[in-house]
Amino acid sequence: MFDPLNKRRFFVMLFISVLLLNAIVNNSLGATSNVINNSMAGANPVITWNRLISQLGMEEKLPTTTLIRAYALVHAAIYDSLLSTRMQKYNVNNVHEIASIASAASTVMTHLFPNATNSIIKLQNSYIPMGLSANNSTFAKSVRLGQDIGQRIVMSAQHDELANEFHGHMPKGPCTWKGINPVTPMAGYWKTYILKSGAEIQPPAPYPCGSKEDMSNVQGVLNAANNRTSEQIAAAHHWGDTPVPTTWNNMLADYIKRNNIGLFDSARAFAYLNVAMHDSVISTWYTKYTYWTARPFQRIANFTTVIPTPNHPSYTSGASAISAAASDVLSDLFPKGAFYFTSQAVQASMSRLWAGIHSKESIDNGFNVGRQIGKRIVEDMHAGFHPLICCANSTHLIR
């Protein structure tokens, strides 16, 4: 006969075995959550991807135009994938959304930075552990959705006119920019996100060469150079030693961390910030290569600037247009930070005068164009939640 004591021990061991088996199965199915939570401890994944764009862009010394294009494409992919994931009928959670974001971002970034594929895939794998998709169909769907959106955005990027070459002739004459290998002269014709084209919003023509107003502009640059304060020199370096779009992205990242902004609002803010800067820089480059205006050092003998003068025409100031649009978008998204964002835009613009690389006319007109573009971007934000590139028919999203 079966001893009662042994019988009790048998059932206890059987019960423990069942618990252990369930634990093993649950740990296998829930591995992604643990790995992702561990890899993301204290970190917003949108910021993490943004930091990698900044790192790779500066390592490759991308010009402002190309760097902003990279920021905009990746953050459009992140935002569009998050929107699409939230529209799916299957039950998704934060882990699935983060996986979709990682899949979309890595797909676009490996296209933009093929030499850094290992670093990109390493970050992707920290959010998408290998083998998990086989055990979790919802997770696998989210990964495939992100990859699909990333591929569609890559296809769009392959047709955004980046490959267009400059076949024109540099103009000659007084007050005209003189140099060789100007930076991305065709960027003014790249595709825009919200504007119809780079030509849609443009400033008035610069003052005629040699006119009273023109000479006053030149004297204004000289006066500013002769009366620089230590604070102005510091501002010139702050906005000149690091690319302007990177400074704005870092500013947003710091604001998001300080205020504990959630995943969706973070993705939306980064997407619209970079779309605003993207359309602003395209508009500015259209202006620059319409007028080919000389830089201050090309008109003032023995003139020394605080930071190196960028290798493209002066009129108008890209930093001014980019910063004005950026501050308008961020001020609308985060009204409590409006004063701070606006003050930073003003400082970014004036830093170009203090640095000696732009006249006040170039700064003011660039800033005004940026404000107009910022208004257009804000109008699009208020039109409802919709993808920026992918799946344009996906609207009426519920947060």
Long-range contacts (C-beta under 8 A, 24 or more apart in sequence): 28-135, 29-135, 29-136, 31-129, 31-132, 31-135, 32-95, 32-99, 32-128, 32-129, 32-132, 32-136, 32-139, 33-95, 35-126, 35-129, 36-95, 36-98, 36-99, 36-126, 36-127, 36-129, 39-126, 39-127, 40-98, 40-126, 40-127, 44-253, 44-256, 44-257, 44-261, 44-263, 44-266, 45-98, 45-101, 45-102, 45-127, 45-263, 46-75, 46-78, 46-101, 46-256, 46-263, 46-266, 46-267, 46-270, 47-253, 47-256, 47-257, 47-266, 48-123, 49-74, 49-78, 49-101, 49-102, 49-105, 49-109, 49-123, 50-74, 50-75, 50-249, 50-253, 50-270, 51-253, 52-109, 52-119, 52-120, 52-123, 53-109, 53-249, 54-246, 54-249, 54-250, 56-109, 56-113, 56-116, 56-119, 57-243, 57-246, 58-242, 58-243, 58-246, 59-116, 60-113, 60-115, 63-183, 63-184, 64-183, 64-243, 64-244, 64-245, 64-281, 64-310, 64-318, 65-183, 65-184, 65-187, 65-190, 65-281, 65-282, 65-285, 66-162, 66-184, 67-243, 67-245, 67-246, 68-245, 68-274, 68-277, 68-278, 68-281, 68-322, 69-157, 69-160, 69-162, 69-190, 69-278, 70-112, 70-113, 71-245, 71-249, 71-274, 71-277, 71-278, 72-193, 72-271, 72-274, 72-275, 72-277, 72-278, 73-108, 73-112, 73-153, 73-157, 73-389, 74-105, 74-108, 74-109, 74-112, 75-267, 75-270, 75-271, 75-273, 75-274, 75-275, 76-153, 76-193, 76-271, 76-274, 76-275, 76-387, 76-388, 76-389, 76-390, 77-104, 77-105, 77-107, 77-108, 77-149, 77-150, 77-153, 77-389, 77-390, 78-104, 78-105, 78-267, 78-270, 78-271, 79-267, 79-268, 79-270, 79-271, 79-387, 79-388, 80-104, 80-149, 80-153, 80-387, 80-388, 80-389, 80-390, 80-391, 81-105, 81-145, 81-146, 81-149, 81-150, 81-390, 82-263, 82-264, 82-267, 83-385, 83-386, 83-387, 83-394, 83-397, 84-145, 84-149, 84-387, 84-390, 84-391, 84-394, 85-142, 85-145, 85-146, 86-264, 86-397, 86-398, 86-399, 87-394, 87-397, 88-141, 88-142, 88-145, 90-138, 90-141, 91-138, 92-138, 92-142, 94-263, 95-139, 96-138, 96-139, 96-141, 96-142, 97-142, 97-263, 98-127, 98-263, 99-127, 99-128, 99-139, 99-142, 99-143, 99-146, 100-142, 100-143, 100-145, 100-146, 100-149, 101-127, 101-146, 101-267, 102-127, 102-128, 102-146, 103-128, 103-142, 103-143, 103-144, 103-145, 103-146, 103-147, 103-150, 104-146, 104-147, 104-149, 104-150, 104-153, 105-146, 105-150, 106-150, 107-146, 107-147, 107-150, 107-151, 107-153, 107-154, 108-150, 108-153, 108-154, 108-157, 111-154, 111-157, 112-157, 149-390, 149-391, 152-389, 152-390, 152-391, 153-389, 153-390, 156-389, 156-390, 159-191, 160-190, 160-191, 161-186, 161-189, 161-190, 161-191, 162-190, 164-189, 170-292, 171-292, 173-209, 174-209, 174-210, 175-209, 175-210, 175-214, 175-293, 175-294, 175-299, 176-292, 176-293, 176-294, 177-292, 177-293, 177-294, 177-295, 177-298, 177-312, 177-313, 177-314, 178-294, 178-298, 179-311, 181-311, 182-289, 182-311, 182-312, 182-313, 183-310, 183-311, 183-312, 184-285, 184-312, 185-285, 185-289, 185-312, 186-289, 187-281, 187-282, 187-285, 188-282, 188-283, 188-284, 188-285, 188-286, 188-287, 188-288, 188-289, 188-290, 189-286, 190-282, 192-278, 192-279, 192-282, 192-283, 193-275, 193-278, 193-279, 193-388, 193-389, 194-275, 194-279, 194-373, 194-376, 194-377, 194-380, 195-279, 195-282, 195-283, 195-373, 195-376, 197-286, 198-279, 198-282, 198-283, 198-285, 198-286, 199-283, 199-286, 200-283, 201-283, 201-369, 201-372, 201-373, 201-376, 202-283, 202-286, 202-287, 202-290, 202-369, 203-287, 203-316, 203-365, 203-366, 203-368, 203-369, 204-365, 205-291, 206-291, 206-293, 206-315, 206-361, 206-362, 206-365, 207-361, 213-361, 217-359, 217-360, 217-361, 217-362, 218-296, 218-299, 218-300, 218-359, 220-353, 220-359, 220-360, 221-296, 221-300, 221-353, 221-356, 221-358, 221-359, 221-360, 222-300, 222-303, 224-353, 224-354, 224-356, 225-303, 225-304, 225-356, 228-306, 228-354, 232-350, 232-351, 232-354, 233-306, 233-354, 235-347, 235-350, 235-351, 235-354, 236-306, 236-307, 236-351, 236-352, 236-354, 236-355, 237-306, 237-307, 238-347, 238-351, 239-319, 239-347, 239-348, 239-351, 239-352, 240-306, 240-307, 240-351, 240-355, 241-307, 244-318, 244-319, 244-322, 244-323, 244-348, 245-274, 245-277, 245-281, 245-322, 247-348, 248-273, 248-277, 248-322, 248-323, 248-326, 249-273, 249-274, 251-341, 251-344, 252-330, 255-330, 255-334, 255-337, 259-334, 264-399, 265-333, 268-333, 269-330, 269-333, 269-334, 271-388, 272-329, 272-333, 272-377, 272-380, 272-381, 273-326, 273-329, 273-330, 275-377, 275-388, 276-325, 276-326, 276-328, 276-329, 276-373, 276-374, 276-377, 277-322, 277-325, 277-326, 279-325, 279-373, 279-376, 279-377, 280-318, 280-321, 280-322, 280-324, 280-325, 280-326, 280-369, 280-370, 280-373, 280-374, 281-318, 281-321, 281-322, 283-321, 283-369, 283-373, 284-316, 284-317, 284-318, 284-321, 284-322, 284-366, 284-369, 285-312, 285-318, 287-315, 287-316, 287-366, 287-369, 288-312, 288-313, 288-314, 288-315, 288-316, 288-318, 289-313, 291-315, 293-362, 295-357, 296-356, 296-357, 296-358, 296-359, 297-356, 297-357, 303-356, 304-356, 305-355, 305-356, 305-357, 306-354, 306-355, 306-356, 307-355, 307-357, 309-356, 309-357, 310-357, 314-357, 314-358, 314-359, 314-362, 315-361, 315-362, 315-365, 316-362, 316-363, 316-365, 316-366, 316-369, 317-349, 317-352, 317-358, 317-362, 317-363, 317-366, 317-367, 318-366, 319-348, 319-349, 319-351, 319-352, 319-366, 320-348, 320-349, 320-352, 320-358, 320-362, 320-363, 320-364, 320-366, 320-367, 320-370, 321-366, 321-367, 321-369, 321-370, 321-373, 322-348, 322-370, 323-348, 323-349, 323-367, 323-370, 324-349, 324-366, 324-367, 324-368, 324-369, 324-370, 324-371, 324-373, 324-374, 325-370, 325-371, 325-373, 325-374, 325-377, 326-370, 326-374, 327-374, 328-370, 328-371, 328-374, 328-375, 328-377, 328-378, 329-374, 329-377, 329-378, 329-381, 332-378, 332-381, 333-381, 345-370
